[in-house]
Amino acid sequence: MSKMKRIGYIISGLLMILFGLFLFLFPEFGMDAITIILAVTMLFNGIKLLVHYSALARHMVGGKYILYLGIVVLDLGIMTISMSGSRSMPVFIYLFVLFIFTGVLDVLKAFEEKKNKAPLWWVRLLVGLFSVTLGILAVISCFFLKSPEGMTYLFCFALVYSGAVRFFKAFRKTAVVYIR
């Protein structure tokens, strides 16, 4: 990882932690802030995927997948921004799908790492199970408790956790592969 990328990880990790703590202290701004964060993130990721497609991926095998993914993510971002302030149910659905999907992927990666005899496969398994648990709690908060504050606290917790992971990832040694 380059020095600039490390600095970017440190800054983004600290900003995520600070914003998570801000939302934890002021949950009344929670749903609007979460909606705006999700919308802006999806907009930027959609634009980034479309730029990547136009610059490089159109010449790659499976490049059209990146084009379609960019269009879908950009459309979801536009739809989310248009719903800000009126409804909170789509935001709930995005969050628990995001938590459960990333958790399941981490659990599957952990079992693959175990099969390949990686030494710290259990850490990824714990992270995946934690993410699935957050997804289940998001479903409970959304459909059974109907609590926007509970969802805001879950989002704050996930944001602080994600920021801490980014912060510590910046200080981790990266493996260098030498080819002889």
Buried (B, 14 or more C-beta within 10 A) or exposed (E): EEEEEBEBBBEBBBEBBEBBBEBBEEBEEBBEBBBBBBBEEBBEBBBEBBEBBEEEBEEEEEBEEBBEBBBEBBEBBBEBBEBBEEEBEBBBBBBBEBBBEBBBEBBEBBBEBEEEEBEEBEEBBEBBBBBBEBBBBBBBBBEEEEBBEBBBBBBBBBBBBBBBBBBEBBEEEEEEEEEE
